């Protein structure tokens, strides 16, 4: 995955400087091979035991992962990490995505369980906790959600009161649905103080800390999920993570990065589901021929592949943008000041990849037929496990609101964030060009009608989907151009995704403008202008999808 230079100018949509090939270098191939062996030899054979809550086994797997260097990709070398960056960390998350519910435990640990110390910890806190987290000696967890603070995550009822006499903080409350609860040694806990939400470091061994019973979940049964109970837990001021009253900065920045990590994991699981389905379709015969020879099945396989390719392109492009950001802003305070600009990117990835995975596993079960509903077939578990991803790290609905609101906030400050550079303008892809024109017309309609109202969440949802589609269209278009291996099929996939993406953008744009513009004459003028767009040349999508399907069938699954 080749890194390119970039400027410090922030734009919303990726450009040639922020998109790289998805081809793997030799070092990255070695990382992928190491993880594949770890999953096949150590994780896959233990899934049943993990689903029986074998906590010691789970802890051992973390230590084994630590020995392989898999837990510290984003941690500085001075604390035992490898400091490989977001692309390499994404590759690790993707390959771990083949590891059933262990991948959930793993990505929580390496993401929200570790990164708060990297970005917000003092040197002393980093020295105390990061080496243990990187080695797998300790497992990390993140405690934000409460019974009455779910999507409204910062409406915390857990309290932290500073005892004036002892100078210690006293924490009380309950945190709900905490992943890794029964195997974690340390938690990042958010509590309300007189100064606002604050992040604290709470160790499992501290007096007053206890863990509730395991939740009975639909899926991801091999991961520990339980309530964290805090009963007069005494903490010194050294246990404050970041600044008092600034816990929202810790929570939101770390959640953004976690959303991207989740997208990578979803890509991996989707590839696993596709591979299982192709192999089943080649073995299973009906009406005297293999399932994969039926063109309707081929269409399904093609659509599954397209969803994976789009998710993969977006995730790696976003990771590259974040790596470039880290390069451009080496000082922590400067970096954190710009990191929030990428909330849109991370939410786009989270929504797109989680919904793509749901689509892929649903089609996997469908192609398996009745066997897909049976537990002895892997796709049954994949189907159940996948459902949580549209709820994890903020629901799809919350993330769509984040996309829309963050975009409008950035756009009001700098309207050039959606502009194309000259090279992009001449890219010749009318689907992308017209989609951007439609976005501009939506924004013009908002401006004329005094902007979108907060209560009009349907409008915000459609706006978010327009932005998401254009973002992904740019990623697939540029990635296909930059990738050397299998470039022909990738360009075919990019063409299909841009063509179908444009139709979705057009549908949402027409719905928004019809709803927002109140003057009928003005509305008709806008709709007539849209009709006057230079129409792209629509292609034979059936033929293209058959070509994509034959490629994935011959490869027994997805191939980079």
C-alpha positions in Angstrom: 0.0 0.0 0.0 1.9 2.9 -1.3 2.1 6.1 0.6 1.9 9.4 -1.3 2.6 13.0 -0.4 -0.2 15.3 0.5 -0.8 18.9 1.4 -2.1 20.2 4.7 -5.2 21.6 2.9 -8.3 19.6 4.1 -10.8 18.5 1.5 -13.8 16.3 2.1 -13.4 13.9 -0.9 -10.2 11.9 -1.4 -7.9 12.9 -4.3 -4.9 11.2 -6.0 -2.6 12.2 -3.1 -4.7 10.5 -0.5 -5.6 7.3 -2.3 -3.1 4.5 -2.8 -3.0 1.0 -4.3 -4.5 -1.8 -2.3 -1.7 -4.0 -3.4 0.3 -5.3 -0.5 4.1 -4.9 -0.2 6.3 -7.8 1.0 6.2 -6.6 4.6 2.4 -6.3 4.6 2.1 -9.7 3.0 4.2 -11.1 5.8 1.9 -9.5 8.4 -1.2 -10.9 6.6 0.4 -14.3 6.5 1.3 -14.2 10.2 -2.3 -13.3 11.1 -3.8 -15.9 8.8 -1.7 -18.6 10.5 -2.7 -17.3 14.0 -6.4 -17.4 13.1 -6.3 -20.8 11.5 -4.1 -22.5 14.1 -5.0 -20.8 17.4 -8.3 -18.9 17.1 -10.5 -21.0 14.8 -10.1 -24.3 16.7 -11.1 -22.5 20.0 -14.3 -20.7 18.9 -16.6 -23.2 20.7 -14.6 -22.8 23.9 -14.6 -19.1 23.7 -18.4 -19.1 23.3 -18.5 -21.0 26.6 -16.8 -18.0 28.3 -13.3 -19.6 28.7 -11.7 -16.4 30.0 -8.3 -17.9 30.5 -8.2 -19.1 26.9 -9.2 -15.6 25.7 -6.4 -14.1 27.8 -3.9 -16.6 26.4 -4.9 -15.6 22.8 -4.2 -12.0 23.7 -0.7 -12.9 25.0 -0.1 -15.0 21.9 -1.2 -12.0 19.7 1.2 -9.8 21.8 4.1 -12.2 21.2 3.4 -11.9 17.4 3.5 -8.1 17.7 -0.1 -7.7 16.6 -1.3 -5.6 19.5 0.9 -2.5 19.1 0.6 -1.4 15.5 -0.5 2.1 16.5 1.6 2.4 19.6 5.0 4.2 19.7 8.1 2.0 19.7 9.3 3.4 23.0 6.3 1.7 24.7 6.8 -1.6 23.0 4.7 -0.9 19.9 5.6 -1.0 16.2 4.2 2.4 15.2 3.2 1.1 11.8 0.3 3.6 11.2 -3.3 3.3 10.3 -3.0 1.4 7.1 -1.0 -1.5 8.7 -3.4 -1.4 11.7 -6.2 -1.6 9.2 -4.7 -4.6 7.5 -4.3 -6.3 10.9 -8.0 -5.6 11.8 -9.1 -6.9 8.4 -7.3 -10.2 8.7 -8.4 -10.6 12.3 -11.9 -10.1 11.0 -11.7 -13.8 10.0 -11.5 -14.7 13.7 -15.2 -14.7 14.7 -16.0 -13.0 18.0 -12.4 -13.0 19.0 -12.0 -10.2 16.4 -14.4 -8.1 18.4 -12.4 -8.5 21.6 -9.2 -7.9 19.7 -10.3 -4.7 17.9 -11.8 -3.3 21.1 -8.5 -3.9 22.9 -6.3 -2.4 20.1 -8.7 0.4 19.5 -10.7 2.0 22.2 -8.9 -0.1 24.9 -5.4 1.2 23.9 -5.5 4.4 21.8 -6.8 6.7 24.5 -3.4 6.3 26.3 -1.6 6.9 23.0 -3.4 10.1 22.2 -4.3 11.5 25.6 -2.1 9.8 28.2 0.7 11.5 30.1 4.2 10.1 29.6 3.8 8.4 33.0 0.4 6.8 32.0 1.8 5.6 28.7 4.8 4.0 30.5 2.5 2.4 33.0 -0.1 0.9 30.7 1.0 0.7 27.1 3.7 -2.0 27.5 1.2 -4.2 29.3 -1.5 -3.7 26.7 0.9 -4.2 23.8 2.3 -7.5 25.2 -1.2 -8.8 26.0 -0.3 -9.1 29.6 -3.3 -6.8 30.2 -6.5 -6.6 28.2 -8.1 -3.2 27.8 -11.7 -2.0 27.7 -13.7 1.2 27.2 -16.7 2.1 29.4 -18.9 4.8 27.9 -22.4 3.4 27.4 -24.9 3.4 30.3 -28.5 2.1 30.7 -29.8 5.6 30.1 -26.9 6.9 27.9 -26.8 4.9 24.7 -26.8 6.9 21.5 -26.7 10.0 23.7 -23.4 8.7 25.1 -22.3 11.8 26.8 -25.4 12.0 29.0 -23.6 10.1 31.7 -25.1 9.5 35.1 -21.9 7.9 36.4 -20.4 10.5 38.7 -16.9 11.4 39.8 -16.7 13.7 42.8 -13.4 15.2 44.0 -12.9 14.7 47.8 -11.4 18.0 48.9 -9.8 16.4 52.0 -8.1 13.4 50.4 -7.7 15.0 46.9 -9.0 11.8 45.4 -11.9 11.2 43.0 -14.8 9.1 44.1 -16.6 7.2 41.2 -20.0 5.8 41.4 -22.3 4.3 38.6 -22.7 1.5 36.1 -21.5 1.1 32.6 -23.4 -1.2 30.3 -22.5 -3.6 27.5 -18.7 -3.3 28.1 -16.8 -5.5 25.7 -14.0 -7.5 27.3 -15.5 -6.8 30.7 -14.6 -10.2 32.3 -11.1 -10.4 30.8 -10.0 -6.7 31.1 -7.4 -5.5 33.6 -8.0 -1.8 32.9 -10.9 0.3 31.7 -11.2 3.8 30.3 -14.3 5.1 32.2 -16.2 8.3 31.4 -18.0 10.1 34.3 -19.6 13.5 34.9 -17.8 16.0 37.1 -18.6 19.5 38.1 -16.4 20.6 35.1 -18.0 18.2 32.6 -17.5 14.7 31.3 -14.0 13.4 32.3 -12.1 10.2 31.3 -10.6 8.1 34.1 -8.3 5.1 34.2 -9.8 2.4 36.3 -8.0 -0.9 37.1 -10.0 -4.0 37.7 -8.2 -4.8 40.9 -9.2 -1.5 42.6 -11.6 -1.7 45.6 -15.2 -1.0 44.6 -14.8 -2.3 41.0 -17.0 -5.4 40.1 -18.3 -7.0 36.9 -21.9 -8.2 36.3 -23.1 -11.3 34.7 -22.4 -12.0 31.0 -25.1 -10.7 28.7 -27.0 -13.3 26.6 -26.4 -12.0 23.1 -27.7 -12.8 19.6 -24.2 -13.1 18.3 -20.5 -12.5 19.0 -21.0 -15.0 21.8 -17.2 -15.6 22.2 -16.6 -12.1 23.4 -17.2 -11.0 27.0 -20.0 -8.4 27.4 -21.1 -7.3 30.9 -21.8 -4.4 33.2 -19.0 -2.6 34.9 -20.1 -1.6 38.4 -18.3 1.3 40.3 -19.1 1.6 44.0 -17.2 4.4 45.7 -14.0 3.7 43.6 -11.2 6.0 44.8 -8.9 7.4 42.2 -5.9 9.7 42.5 -5.6 12.6 40.1 -3.0 10.6 38.2 -5.9 8.4 37.0 -7.5 11.3 35.0 -6.9 10.7 31.3 -6.7 13.9 29.4 -8.1 17.1 31.0 -10.8 17.3 33.6 -14.0 18.3 31.8 -12.6 17.4 28.4 -13.7 13.8 28.3 -15.8 14.4 25.3 -12.7 15.1 23.2 -11.3 11.7 24.3 -14.6 9.9 23.7 -15.3 11.3 20.2 -11.8 11.3 18.8 -11.2 7.7 19.9 -14.7 6.6 18.7 -13.9 8.1 15.2 -10.7 5.9 15.0 -12.6 2.9 16.3 -15.2 3.3 13.5 -12.5 3.0 10.9 -11.0 0.0 12.6 -14.5 -1.6 12.7 -14.8 -1.0 9.0 -11.6 -2.9 8.3 -12.8 -5.8 10.4 -16.1 -5.9 8.5 -14.2 -6.0 5.2 -12.3 -9.1 6.5 -15.5 -10.9 7.6 -17.2 -10.1 4.4 -14.4 -11.6 2.4 -14.6 -14.7 4.6 -18.4 -15.0 3.9 -17.8 -14.5 0.1 -15.2 -17.2 0.0 -17.3 -19.7 1.9 -20.2 -19.0 -0.4 -18.3 -19.3 -3.6 -16.8 -22.7 -2.5 -20.3 -23.9 -1.4 -21.7 -22.7 -4.7 -19.1 -24.7 -6.6 -19.8 -27.9 -4.6 -23.6 -27.7 -4.5 -25.5 -28.9 -7.5 -29.1 -28.3 -8.4 -30.9 -29.1 -11.7 -27.6 -31.0 -12.7 -25.4 -28.0 -12.5 -23.3 -26.1 -9.9 -25.0 -23.2 -8.2 -22.4 -20.8 -9.4 -23.4 -21.5 -13.1 -26.8 -19.9 -12.6 -26.7 -16.3 -13.6 -28.9 -15.1 -10.8 -26.4 -16.6 -8.3 -23.6 -14.9 -10.3 -25.4 -11.6 -9.9 -25.5 -12.1 -6.2 -21.8 -13.0 -6.0 -20.9 -9.9 -8.1 -22.9 -7.6 -5.9 -21.2 -9.1 -2.8 -17.8 -8.5 -4.4 -18.7 -5.0 -5.3 -19.8 -4.2 -1.7 -16.5 -5.6 -0.4 -14.4 -3.7 -3.0 -16.1 -0.4 -2.2 -15.6 -0.9 1.5 -12.0 -1.9 1.1 -11.2 1.1 -1.1 -12.8 3.6 1.3 -11.1 2.1 4.4 -7.6 2.1 2.9 -8.0 5.6 1.4 -9.2 6.9 4.8 -6.3 5.2 6.6 -3.9 6.8 4.2 -5.4 10.2 4.8 -5.0 9.7 8.5 -1.4 8.5 8.1 -0.7 11.7 6.1 -2.3 13.7 8.8 0.0 12.2 11.4 3.0 12.9 9.2 2.0 16.6 8.7 1.2 17.2 12.3 3.8 15.5 14.5 2.9 17.6 17.6 0.1 15.9 19.6 -1.8 19.1 20.2 -1.7 20.0 16.5 -2.7 16.5 15.5 -5.7 16.4 17.8 -6.8 19.8 16.5 -7.2 18.4 13.0 -8.3 14.8 13.8 -11.9 15.9 14.3 -12.0 17.0 10.6 -12.0 13.3 9.7 -15.1 12.4 11.8 -17.0 12.3 8.5 -14.5 9.9 6.8 -14.7 7.5 9.8 -18.4 7.6 10.0 -18.8 7.0 6.3 -16.6 4.0 6.6 -18.4 2.6 9.6 -21.9 3.0 7.9 -20.8 1.7 4.5 -18.8 -1.3 5.6 -21.2 -2.5 8.3 -24.1 -2.3 5.9 -22.1 -3.9 3.2 -21.2 -6.8 5.6 -24.9 -7.2 6.5 -25.7 -7.4 2.8 -22.9 -9.9 2.1 -23.8 -12.3 4.9 -27.5 -12.1 4.1 -26.7 -13.1 0.5 -24.3 -15.8 1.8 -27.2 -17.4 3.7 -29.5 -17.1 0.8 -27.1 -18.8 -1.6 -26.6 -21.6 1.0 -30.3 -22.0 1.1 -31.7 -24.0 4.0 -28.2 -25.1 4.9 -27.3 -21.5 5.6 -29.8 -21.6 8.4 -28.1 -24.5 10.1 -25.5 -24.0 12.7 -23.1 -26.6 11.2 -22.5 -24.1 8.4 -20.2 -21.2 9.2 -22.4 -18.6 7.5 -25.1 -19.0 10.1 -22.8 -17.7 12.8 -21.5 -15.0 10.5 -25.0 -13.8 9.9 -25.7 -13.5 13.6 -22.4 -12.0 14.4 -22.7 -9.3 11.7 -25.8 -7.7 13.1 -24.0 -5.9 16.0 -21.9 -3.9 13.7 -24.7 -1.5 12.7 -25.1 -0.8 16.5 -21.4 -0.8 17.6 -19.5 2.5 17.8 -22.6 4.5 17.2 -25.6 3.2 15.3 -25.9 3.7 11.6 -28.5 6.5 12.3 -26.2 8.4 14.7 -23.3 8.1 12.2 -25.5 9.4 9.4 -26.3 12.4 11.6 -22.6 12.9 12.3 -21.9 12.8 8.6 -24.5 15.4 7.8 -23.9 17.8 10.7 -20.1 17.6 10.5 -20.3 18.2 6.8 -22.5 21.3 7.1 -20.3 22.6 9.8 -17.1 22.3 7.7 -18.9 23.6 4.6 -20.0 26.7 6.4 -16.4 27.4 7.4 -14.9 26.6 4.0 -16.9 26.0 0.9 -13.8 24.8 -0.9 -13.8 21.5 1.0 -15.9 19.9 -1.8 -14.0 21.3 -4.7 -12.1 19.2 -7.2 -8.6 20.0 -8.3 -7.9 20.4 -12.0 -6.7 16.8 -12.4 -9.9 15.5 -10.8 -12.1 17.8 -12.9 -10.7 16.2 -16.1 -11.0 12.6 -14.8 -13.8 12.2 -17.3 -16.2 10.3 -15.0 -19.6 11.9 -15.5 -21.1 9.8 -12.8 -18.8 11.4 -10.2 -19.0 14.8 -11.8 -22.8 14.9 -11.9 -23.1 13.5 -8.4 -21.0 16.5 -7.2 -23.2 18.9 -9.2 -26.3 17.4 -7.4 -24.6 17.9 -4.1 -24.0 21.6 -5.0 -27.7 21.9 -5.9 -28.7 20.4 -2.6 -26.5 22.9 -0.8 -27.9 25.8 -2.8 -31.5 24.7 -1.9 -30.4 24.6 1.8 -29.0 28.1 1.5 -32.1 29.5 -0.1 -34.3 27.9 2.6 -32.1 29.0 5.5 -30.3 25.6 5.9 -31.6 22.2 7.0 -33.4 22.2 10.3 -32.1 20.0 13.1 -35.5 18.2 13.5 -35.5 17.2 9.8 -33.5 14.0 10.3 -34.9 12.4 7.2 -33.2 15.2 5.2 -30.0 14.8 7.1 -30.1 11.0 6.4 -30.4 11.6 2.7 -27.7 14.2 2.7 -25.4 11.8 4.5 -26.1 9.1 2.0 -25.3 11.5 -0.9 -21.9 12.4 0.7 -21.2 8.7 1.5 -21.9 7.7 -2.1 -19.6 10.4 -3.6 -16.9 9.6 -1.1 -16.9 5.9 -2.0 -17.2 6.6 -5.7 -14.0 8.7 -5.6 -12.2 6.0 -3.6 -13.1 3.2 -5.9 -12.3 5.3 -9.0 -8.9 6.4 -7.8 -8.0 3.1 -6.2 -8.7 1.2 -9.5 -6.4 3.6 -11.3 -3.6 3.2 -8.7 -3.7 -0.5 -8.3 -1.5 -2.7 -10.6 -2.8 -6.2 -9.8 -6.0 -7.2 -11.4 -6.5 -3.7 -12.6 -8.9 -4.6 -15.4 -11.5 -6.2 -13.1 -11.0 -3.4 -10.5 -11.8 -0.8 -13.2 -14.9 -2.7 -14.2 -16.0 -2.8 -10.5 -15.3 0.9 -10.1 -17.4 1.6 -13.2 -20.3 -0.4 -11.9 -20.1 1.2 -8.4 -20.0 4.7 -9.9 -22.9 4.1 -12.2 -25.1 2.6 -9.5 -23.9 5.1 -6.9 -24.9 8.0 -9.2 -28.5 6.6 -9.4 -28.7 6.6 -5.6 -27.3 10.1 -5.4 -29.8 11.3 -8.0 -32.8 9.7 -6.1 -31.8 11.3 -2.8 -31.1 14.6 -4.4 -34.5 14.8 -6.0 -36.2 13.8 -2.7 -34.3 16.4 -0.8 -34.9 19.2 -3.2 -38.6 18.3 -3.6 -38.9 18.4 0.2 -36.8 21.5 1.0 -37.7 24.0 -1.8 -41.1 25.4 -0.9 -41.7 27.6 -4.0 -43.2 25.4 -6.7 -41.8 27.5 -9.6 -38.3 27.5 -8.1 -38.5 23.8 -7.4 -39.5 23.1 -11.0 -36.6 25.2 -12.2 -34.1 23.2 -10.2 -35.6 19.9 -11.4 -35.4 21.1 -15.0 -31.7 22.0 -14.4 -31.0 18.5 -13.2 -32.7 17.1 -16.3 -30.3 19.3 -18.4 -27.2 17.5 -17.0 -25.0 15.9 -19.6 -26.1 12.3 -19.2 -23.4 9.6 -18.7 -23.3 6.7 -21.0 -25.1 3.9 -19.1 -23.5 0.5 -19.6 -24.5 -3.2 -19.8 -24.4 -3.9 -16.0 -25.5 -7.5 -16.5 -22.5 -8.3 -18.7 -20.1 -6.5 -16.3 -21.5 -8.3 -13.3 -21.2 -11.6 -15.0 -17.5 -10.8 -15.6 -17.0 -9.9 -12.0 -18.7 -13.1 -10.9 -16.6 -15.3 -13.1 -13.4 -13.6 -11.7 -14.5 -14.3 -8.1 -15.5 -17.8 -8.9 -12.2 -18.6 -10.6 -10.3 -17.2 -7.5 -12.5 -19.0 -5.0 -13.3 -15.7 -3.4 -12.1 -12.1 -3.3 -8.6 -11.3 -4.5 -6.9 -8.0 -4.0 
